[in-house]
Amino acid sequence: MANVRCCRLWILAATLPLAVSRAWAVPAFPGAEGFGAGAIGGRGGEVYHVTRLDDDPRDPEVGSLRHAVAAGDRIIVFDVGGYIDLKDPLGVTVSNITLAGQTAPGGGVGLRGRKFSVGGRNIIVRGMRFRYGRTGGNGRNDAVNINDRAENVLFDHCSVQFGQDENFSMIGRNITVQWCIIAWGLQPHSCGSLLTANNTTIHHTLWAHNHTRNPKARGQVLDWINNVVYDWDIPFIAGDTVNGQHAANIRGCVFIAGPGKPTDKAVVKGRLNAKGVPTFSLYMDNTIFDGNANGVLEWYDAGWEIVDGQVARSDAPHPAAAVTVDDPMTAFRRIVEEVGAVCPQRDQVDALLVRQLLDQQGGIIASQAELGLPNDGFGELAAGTPPPDTDRDGMPDDWERKHGLDPNDPADRNGDVTGDGYTHVEKYLNSLLPAPPPQPPGEQR
């Protein structure tokens, strides 16, 4: 894969002040879509540098990630790569945070050993690895959880793996998960996601090697677009409840049965309420299926034949926020190329997962050590050296000079010469991850 650290550049002639408003009409970043696209993160706030990988829950050190997330209105960048071994669960309970994992040098940055949760408003998380794993005494829990206090949350290009309960569960409101990996939930539970949130968009995301809940969908409404699901025992669960009313759209997705697991179903467990009415309403369009498990990609559009259970068939998509919809084969190709924490490059864990998808190999595991990768199966993340940033404004000196900014003036981080609504430091952060390709007219809805 080509290095994506330098995707776009802007030529800036001067620095102008930017009036920061919490009601900006621009997306979180170019390419942010869906219900969570309006999250502003730490736009206009301070920049905090994570300079150490240690974790002390009782007395967080300055420079640690736990200290970084203790206050809101900030963009968090990383001056070191590697794994942060959490000693206790780590929660973001404040609001207006951008967690910019794509800035980590070396092999990138990851969290492991304990749960990461979000319970604040306007939270943007990009380029992070969340790998709970089976480590000494950490017990059964999710790798990532968005709780019921969360609102306007966006995860982009993240890798979420090795959960001992769910990998990634969501309860809040106005959430987008895009270009992420949700994989290898650990047995005996091995679950992808339990989704009980309201207004959730999940698009261009790879689900692989989860025994069940790929995902388990409840709430109003789940917009599930251009996702790939590979190797399940129990696939997409349509509510599986006799209570409430729940709805989802499945558009442009790809379902591929795992090795030795031929099946003719990809959506299951719709239920009827006490009045005999389906509790789950589904709109499905242009979704392809390969269920023969013969090791060769031979997908086709089976329509409603892949649905098992009592669901109400909607003739039109349930109303949702705008998302660019690719045809499923284009979505598959783009996921193979771009999904997960790809900055500064795809690591050993994600590279193995994508290779297994293409080769239709691998399986569900009980411990990350079964993968046979270094570092007890977590793979290596080199520490690296960050580029010089004299004024500590989150933009490297060379990048500032190239764009007409002053490497000795930290205030210029919140300027916006181009007038597009993004601060200079946001423009730098956005340049580190793949830019969305131009879309032909009429491809959004």
Secondary structure in CASP SS format (residue, H / E / C, confidence):
PFRMAT SS
TARGET T0000
AUTHOR 0000-0000-0000
METHOD secondary structure of the structure
MODEL  1
M C 1.00
A C 1.00
N C 1.00
V C 1.00
R C 1.00
C C 1.00
C C 1.00
R C 1.00
L C 1.00
W C 1.00
I C 1.00
L C 1.00
A C 1.00
A C 1.00
T C 1.00
L C 1.00
P C 1.00
L C 1.00
A C 1.00
V C 1.00
S C 1.00
R C 1.00
A C 1.00
W C 1.00
A C 1.00
V C 1.00
P C 1.00
A C 1.00
F C 1.00
P C 1.00
G C 1.00
A C 1.00
E C 1.00
G C 1.00
F C 1.00
G C 1.00
A C 1.00
G C 1.00
A C 1.00
I C 1.00
G C 1.00
G C 1.00
R C 1.00
G C 1.00
G C 1.00
E E 1.00
V E 1.00
Y E 1.00
H E 1.00
V E 1.00
T C 1.00
R C 1.00
L C 1.00
D C 1.00
D C 1.00
D C 1.00
P C 1.00
R C 1.00
D C 1.00
P C 1.00
E C 1.00
V C 1.00
G C 1.00
S C 1.00
L H 1.00
R H 1.00
H H 1.00
A H 1.00
V C 1.00
A C 1.00
A C 1.00
G C 1.00
D C 1.00
R E 1.00
I E 1.00
I E 1.00
V E 1.00
F E 1.00
D C 1.00
V C 1.00
G C 1.00
G E 1.00
Y E 1.00
I E 1.00
D E 1.00
L C 1.00
K C 1.00
D C 1.00
P C 1.00
L E 1.00
G E 1.00
V E 1.00
T C 1.00
V C 1.00
S C 1.00
N C 1.00
I E 1.00
T E 1.00
L E 1.00
A E 1.00
G H 1.00
Q H 1.00
T H 1.00
A C 1.00
P C 1.00
G C 1.00
G C 1.00
G C 1.00
V E 1.00
G E 1.00
L E 1.00
R E 1.00
G C 1.00
R C 1.00
K C 1.00
F E 1.00
S E 1.00
V E 1.00
G C 1.00
G C 1.00
R E 1.00
N E 1.00
I E 1.00
I E 1.00
V E 1.00
R E 1.00
G C 1.00
M C 1.00
R E 1.00
F E 1.00
R E 1.00
Y C 1.00
G C 1.00
R C 1.00
T C 1.00
G C 1.00
G C 1.00
N C 1.00
G C 1.00
R C 1.00
N C 1.00
D C 1.00
A C 1.00
V E 1.00
N E 1.00
I E 1.00
N C 1.00
D C 1.00
R C 1.00
A C 1.00
E E 1.00
N E 1.00
V E 1.00
L E 1.00
F E 1.00
D E 1.00
H C 1.00
C C 1.00
S E 1.00
V E 1.00
Q E 1.00
F C 1.00
G C 1.00
Q C 1.00
D C 1.00
E E 1.00
N C 1.00
F E 1.00
S E 1.00
M E 1.00
I C 1.00
G C 1.00
R E 1.00
N E 1.00
I E 1.00
T E 1.00
V E 1.00
Q E 1.00
W C 1.00
C C 1.00
I E 1.00
I E 1.00
A E 1.00
W C 1.00
G C 1.00
L C 1.00
Q C 1.00
P C 1.00
H C 1.00
S C 1.00
C E 1.00
G C 1.00
S C 1.00
L E 1.00
L E 1.00
T C 1.00
A C 1.00
N E 1.00
N E 1.00
T E 1.00
T E 1.00
I E 1.00
H E 1.00
H C 1.00
T C 1.00
L E 1.00
W E 1.00
A E 1.00
H E 1.00
N E 1.00
H C 1.00
T E 1.00
R C 1.00
N C 1.00
P C 1.00
K E 1.00
A E 1.00
R C 1.00
G C 1.00
Q C 1.00
V C 1.00
L E 1.00
D E 1.00
W E 1.00
I E 1.00
N C 1.00
N C 1.00
V E 1.00
V E 1.00
Y E 1.00
D E 1.00
W E 1.00
D C 1.00
I C 1.00
P C 1.00
F E 1.00
I E 1.00
A E 1.00
G C 1.00
D C 1.00
T C 1.00
V C 1.00
N C 1.00
G C 1.00
Q C 1.00
H E 1.00
A E 1.00
A E 1.00
N E 1.00
I E 1.00
R E 1.00
G C 1.00
C C 1.00
V E 1.00
F E 1.00
I E 1.00
A C 1.00
G C 1.00
P C 1.00
G C 1.00
K C 1.00
P C 1.00
T C 1.00
D C 1.00
K C 1.00
A C 1.00
V E 1.00
V E 1.00
K E 1.00
G E 1.00
R C 1.00
L E 1.00
N C 1.00
A C 1.00
K C 1.00
G C 1.00
V C 1.00
P E 1.00
T C 1.00
F E 1.00
S E 1.00
L E 1.00
Y E 1.00
M E 1.00
D E 1.00
N C 1.00
T C 1.00
I E 1.00
F E 1.00
D E 1.00
G C 1.00
N C 1.00
A C 1.00
N C 1.00
G C 1.00
V C 1.00
L C 1.00
E C 1.00
W C 1.00
Y E 1.00
D C 1.00
A C 1.00
G H 1.00
W H 1.00
E H 1.00
I H 1.00
V E 1.00
D E 1.00
G E 1.00
Q C 1.00
V C 1.00
A E 1.00
R E 1.00
S C 1.00
D C 1.00
A C 1.00
P C 1.00
H C 1.00
P C 1.00
A C 1.00
A C 1.00
A C 1.00
V C 1.00
T E 1.00
V C 1.00
D C 1.00
D C 1.00
P H 1.00
M H 1.00
T H 1.00
A H 1.00
F H 1.00
R H 1.00
R H 1.00
I H 1.00
V H 1.00
E H 1.00
E H 1.00
V C 1.00
G C 1.00
A C 1.00
V C 1.00
C C 1.00
P C 1.00
Q C 1.00
R C 1.00
D C 1.00
Q H 1.00
V H 1.00
D H 1.00
A H 1.00
L H 1.00
L H 1.00
V H 1.00
R H 1.00
Q H 1.00
L H 1.00
L H 1.00
D H 1.00
Q C 1.00
Q C 1.00
G C 1.00
G C 1.00
I C 1.00
I C 1.00
A C 1.00
S C 1.00
Q H 1.00
A H 1.00
E H 1.00
L H 1.00
G C 1.00
L C 1.00
P C 1.00
N H 1.00
D H 1.00
G H 1.00
F C 1.00
G C 1.00
E C 1.00
L C 1.00
A C 1.00
A C 1.00
G C 1.00
T C 1.00
P C 1.00
P C 1.00
P C 1.00
D C 1.00
T C 1.00
D C 1.00
R C 1.00
D C 1.00
G C 1.00
M C 1.00
P C 1.00
D H 1.00
D H 1.00
W H 1.00
E H 1.00
R H 1.00
K H 1.00
H C 1.00
G C 1.00
L C 1.00
D C 1.00
P C 1.00
N C 1.00
D C 1.00
P H 1.00
A H 1.00
D H 1.00
R H 1.00
N H 1.00
G C 1.00
D C 1.00
V C 1.00
T C 1.00
G C 1.00
D C 1.00
G C 1.00
Y C 1.00
T C 1.00
H H 1.00
V H 1.00
E H 1.00
K H 1.00
Y H 1.00
L H 1.00
N H 1.00
S C 1.00
L C 1.00
L C 1.00
P C 1.00
A C 1.00
P C 1.00
P C 1.00
P C 1.00
Q C 1.00
P C 1.00
P C 1.00
G C 1.00
E C 1.00
Q E 1.00
R C 1.00
END
